[in-house]
């Protein structure tokens, strides 16, 4: 069994400039993902790719292992409209049985998450990805109409009929962006980690922070410092 893992880190974050190498609880945020991937011992090759020279320099000056390859990402794969799956397809290598993807914006994942998720991916499956609970029941959502008129989002009209206790609504889950794995032949065919028989690897909400703004960054740092 041979596995490859791809870690893409864009350099052009607009909502939180420089977030991938912003110091999070003592070290650049991207280091948490690299460390978790390498410590898992699962991967025969790890490709770290970025369009940002400062990010590439930071990683190359701190990691020296034959498993980790550091590559400059082509500009067309780092634009505002490019998709992460395009980067996966660019680096796809059929020499490897499984192709994994993990994002540095999810710094609270651990090596155990990779190990346990990989155990779920059997030959009968296409892929596995991490997920967590949604913070608020979608059935209790609201729609804002013109003139700030509020309406129930769900057709059951919970706010109109008084069915507003969150525990009375179904638990809905969402991908948390921490990790994705698939058989290489399946990802080559599907070009999507959500196509086919997809297994879910559950991660609790306190380790499912996806850093996109200063708020999520501060939340991740708070959780790390307080070991929550």
C-alpha positions as CSV (number, residue, x, y, z in Angstrom):
1,X,0.0,0.0,0.0
2,X,1.5,3.3,-1.1
3,X,0.0,6.7,-0.1
4,X,0.6,10.3,-1.1
5,X,-0.7,13.3,0.7
6,X,-1.0,16.8,-0.8
7,X,-0.9,19.9,1.4
8,X,-1.9,23.1,-0.6
9,X,-1.3,26.5,1.0
10,X,-2.3,29.6,-0.8
11,X,-0.3,32.7,-0.3
12,X,-3.0,35.2,-1.2
13,X,-5.5,35.1,1.7
14,X,-7.5,38.3,1.7
15,X,-9.6,38.0,4.8
16,X,-6.6,37.0,7.0
17,X,-3.4,38.0,5.1
18,X,-0.4,35.6,5.6
19,X,-2.6,33.2,7.6
20,X,-0.7,30.0,6.7
21,X,2.5,31.2,8.3
22,X,0.9,33.4,10.9
23,X,2.3,32.4,14.4
24,X,-0.4,30.3,16.1
25,X,0.4,29.4,19.7
26,X,4.1,29.6,19.1
27,X,4.7,28.3,15.5
28,X,3.5,29.0,12.0
29,X,0.0,27.6,11.5
30,X,0.9,25.5,8.5
31,X,3.5,23.5,10.6
32,X,0.6,21.9,12.6
33,X,-0.7,20.2,9.5
34,X,2.8,19.2,8.2
35,X,3.7,17.7,11.6
36,X,0.5,15.7,11.9
37,X,0.9,14.3,8.4
38,X,4.6,13.3,9.0
39,X,4.0,11.9,12.5
40,X,1.2,9.7,11.2
41,X,3.8,7.6,9.3
42,X,1.2,6.7,6.7
43,X,2.6,8.5,3.7
44,X,5.3,7.5,1.3
45,X,5.3,11.0,-0.2
46,X,4.0,14.3,1.0
47,X,3.8,17.2,-1.4
48,X,3.6,20.7,0.1
49,X,2.7,23.2,-2.5
50,X,2.2,26.9,-2.4
51,X,2.3,29.9,-4.7
52,X,3.8,32.0,-1.9
53,X,7.6,32.3,-1.9
54,X,7.5,33.3,1.8
55,X,5.5,30.2,2.7
56,X,7.8,27.9,0.7
57,X,10.9,29.5,2.3
58,X,9.5,29.1,5.8
59,X,8.7,25.4,5.2
60,X,11.9,24.5,3.4
61,X,14.1,26.1,6.1
62,X,12.4,24.1,8.8
63,X,11.8,20.6,7.3
64,X,14.4,18.3,5.9
65,X,13.0,14.8,5.2
66,X,13.0,12.8,1.9
67,X,9.3,12.1,2.4
68,X,8.4,15.8,2.1
69,X,8.6,17.5,-1.3
70,X,8.2,21.3,-1.4
71,X,6.9,22.6,-4.8
72,X,6.0,25.9,-6.2
73,X,2.3,25.8,-7.3
74,X,1.5,27.0,-10.8
75,X,-0.3,30.4,-10.8
76,X,-3.4,29.0,-12.5
77,X,-3.9,26.7,-9.5
78,X,-3.7,29.6,-6.9
79,X,-6.2,32.1,-8.2
80,X,-9.3,33.2,-6.5
81,X,-11.4,31.0,-8.8
82,X,-9.2,27.8,-8.8
83,X,-10.5,24.8,-6.8
84,X,-8.4,22.6,-4.4
85,X,-9.4,19.5,-6.4
86,X,-7.6,21.1,-9.4
87,X,-4.4,21.0,-7.4
88,X,-5.0,17.4,-6.4
89,X,-5.5,16.4,-10.1
90,X,-2.3,18.3,-11.1
91,X,-0.2,16.2,-8.6
92,X,-2.1,12.9,-9.1
93,X,0.4,10.1,-9.4
94,X,-0.9,6.6,-10.2
95,X,2.2,5.1,-8.6
96,X,0.4,5.6,-5.3
97,X,-2.7,3.5,-4.3
98,X,-4.3,6.3,-2.3
99,X,-4.3,10.1,-2.7
100,X,-4.9,12.2,0.4
101,X,-5.6,15.9,0.7
102,X,-5.3,18.0,3.9
103,X,-5.7,21.8,4.4
104,X,-3.4,23.8,6.7
105,X,-6.4,25.9,7.7
106,X,-7.4,23.1,9.9
107,X,-4.6,23.1,12.5
108,X,-6.2,21.1,15.3
109,X,-6.2,17.7,13.5
110,X,-3.7,15.2,14.7
111,X,-1.7,12.2,13.4
112,X,-4.3,9.9,15.0
113,X,-7.0,11.5,12.8
114,X,-5.1,10.4,9.7
115,X,-4.5,6.9,11.1
116,X,-8.1,6.3,12.2
117,X,-9.6,7.8,9.0
118,X,-7.3,5.6,6.8
119,X,-8.5,2.5,8.6
120,X,-12.1,3.3,7.4
121,X,-11.1,3.4,3.7
122,X,-11.7,-0.2,2.5
123,X,-11.5,-1.5,-1.1
124,X,-15.3,-1.3,-1.3
125,X,-15.2,2.5,-0.7
126,X,-14.3,5.4,-3.0
127,X,-13.2,7.9,-0.4
128,X,-13.2,9.0,3.2
129,X,-13.5,12.6,4.6
130,X,-13.7,14.2,8.0
131,X,-16.9,15.8,9.3
132,X,-18.5,17.4,12.4
133,X,-21.8,18.6,13.6
134,X,-23.3,21.8,12.4
135,X,-23.2,24.5,15.1
136,X,-26.9,25.4,14.6
137,X,-29.8,23.3,13.3
138,X,-30.3,24.4,9.6
139,X,-34.1,23.8,10.1
140,X,-34.1,26.7,12.5
141,X,-32.6,29.1,9.9
142,X,-34.2,32.3,8.7
143,X,-34.5,33.9,5.3
144,X,-34.3,37.7,5.1
145,X,-36.7,39.1,2.5
146,X,-37.0,42.7,1.2
147,X,-37.5,45.4,3.8
148,X,-35.8,43.1,6.4
149,X,-38.8,40.8,6.6
150,X,-37.9,37.5,8.3
151,X,-39.3,34.2,7.2
152,X,-38.7,30.6,8.2
153,X,-36.1,28.8,6.0
154,X,-37.5,25.4,6.6
155,X,-41.0,24.5,5.3
156,X,-42.0,23.2,8.7
157,X,-42.1,26.8,9.8
158,X,-40.6,26.1,13.3
159,X,-40.5,29.8,14.4
160,X,-44.2,30.2,13.5
161,X,-45.4,27.1,15.2
162,X,-43.1,27.3,18.3
163,X,-41.0,24.2,17.5
164,X,-37.8,26.1,18.4
165,X,-36.0,23.8,20.8
166,X,-32.7,22.9,19.1
167,X,-32.8,19.4,20.7
168,X,-36.1,18.7,18.9
169,X,-34.4,19.1,15.5
170,X,-32.3,16.5,13.7
171,X,-28.5,16.7,14.0
172,X,-27.0,17.7,10.7
173,X,-23.4,17.3,9.9
174,X,-20.9,19.1,7.6
175,X,-17.4,18.5,6.1
176,X,-14.8,20.2,8.3
177,X,-12.0,20.4,5.7
178,X,-9.5,18.6,7.8
179,X,-8.7,15.6,5.7
180,X,-9.8,13.7,2.6
181,X,-8.6,10.4,1.3
182,X,-9.5,8.3,-1.8
183,X,-8.2,5.4,-3.9
184,X,-6.2,7.0,-6.6
185,X,-8.0,5.2,-9.4
186,X,-11.3,6.5,-8.0
187,X,-10.2,10.1,-7.6
188,X,-8.8,10.0,-11.2
189,X,-12.2,8.9,-12.4
190,X,-14.5,11.0,-10.1
191,X,-12.3,14.1,-9.8
192,X,-14.2,14.6,-6.5
193,X,-13.8,13.2,-3.0
194,X,-17.7,13.2,-2.5
195,X,-18.5,10.9,-5.5
196,X,-19.3,7.2,-5.0
197,X,-19.3,5.5,-1.6
198,X,-17.9,8.0,0.8
199,X,-17.1,7.1,4.4
200,X,-17.2,9.8,7.1
201,X,-14.6,10.2,9.8
202,X,-16.1,12.2,12.7
203,X,-14.1,15.0,14.5
204,X,-15.5,17.0,17.4
205,X,-16.3,20.6,16.9
206,X,-13.5,21.8,19.2
207,X,-11.0,20.3,16.7
208,X,-12.9,21.3,13.6
209,X,-11.9,25.0,13.4
210,X,-11.3,26.0,9.8
211,X,-9.3,29.2,9.9
212,X,-10.4,31.8,7.4
213,X,-10.6,35.0,9.5
214,X,-9.0,36.5,12.7
215,X,-12.0,35.2,14.7
216,X,-11.3,31.5,13.8
217,X,-7.6,32.1,14.3
218,X,-8.1,33.4,17.8
219,X,-10.5,30.6,18.6
220,X,-7.9,28.0,17.5
221,X,-5.3,29.6,19.6
222,X,-7.6,29.7,22.6
223,X,-8.4,26.0,22.3
224,X,-4.7,25.1,21.9
225,X,-3.6,27.2,24.9
226,X,-6.3,25.8,27.1
227,X,-5.9,22.3,25.8
228,X,-9.7,22.1,25.1
